[in-house]
């Protein structure tokens, strides 16, 4: 039996033919039990191989130089879904998407985010400390996009996204800067208790279950007080 090997062209084709879709991991403000936002995650159900892991997709993006094409699809899909939620009256503050570092060098990025309400771009690890990206980050925020970083940067951003385990000093530094602080990768109630004890009230991770569909987000947003 021949081994099916994925190529960058296969991913490009999937992006251009609705072969990929979004699912969402919820962010919850634990003290109020309210939905604080969602992070959009790309899913690619291949007709032969089944669900392709993000790690495999990332390899294809790098091999094929598809950074901008991939991010354009994600941002446009997230924007369309956010608009659909607004039409439905779904009370969702923001939708976060991850972007590749090469995309931050593309002027097209500004056009993709222009006019999109409630969009937050999560920067790759360490990028917020790179002065080369300061002009683009400033321009994104000027267009109304929110920006999230994984450490407290010198530049202006909106959200500090900390991966579990979370240090109290990082949370306090973020809050002192007026940043929205989110703990991600929280797997269970014990870890959630640790995060809350560190002063972080917005939590994301499998403590709330796996990723969900857009319709499930709608139901969750309406159920929570």
Steps between C-alpha positions, in 0.01 A plus 500: 500500500636841403574739784311828468732790571366850545655782300477878543285505186246278678467749783473791258224316317316429825517868598364603162217245484344509848690187597604665827278632776517668840428366843526700818651470845315710754650757736300534823506771763481256788371723785195606296472177295468712184642427158789743455587403144610212279814398318450382143675173410538368146376150425569305179302179458684334210280270288758218513715562808234624737566793731840655426683622809598863534863389522472347152328812369775717649766294322319547169464874561876528558596271211275680254544854626125516559516724807307790349250283315428299814460807720282678245262203497489481880440873546231518234326189636514635855370838388209338317413291805524800734261690272261205500503489881426873515201454268375223729544720805759268654669689788864419417763766578778380267634233268876434509710362214868410484719654231836392361797735534552537121143629470590792727730622223218509245312828447201288389441412865366850566237459229389163639434638848353833396148542632485162672339537843626304800803348326812423706826393337722276710865565423748212466721428800754774565389724212375783722858564614626542142522873413465417131130426553416809705367704202270221382367432851424869541326511163290193582379658823429824316274301265303370799659156533603381845846349548601227746855418610645214703708723728475854633649705215633855492264581213127555531285188471159406638526149642761300686458130415682283755538126467447282809674494746444870564722713721334759724766761415418471128128540567561801722731658242236457233223639715719795601526581128123482466515185288236232476676192645406152378636166622499235227572129509305452824405133505305434821347658808820472703691700240213746478518555877874568471442753224232680698728507804763669282249776426395401146122487456464422129573136422528297180560126464360152523370569850194619306509214250627464143458745214143562390315604187363847429149389589622361832669833575166671439327267745772540765498880471125509555504251788755682713377787722 
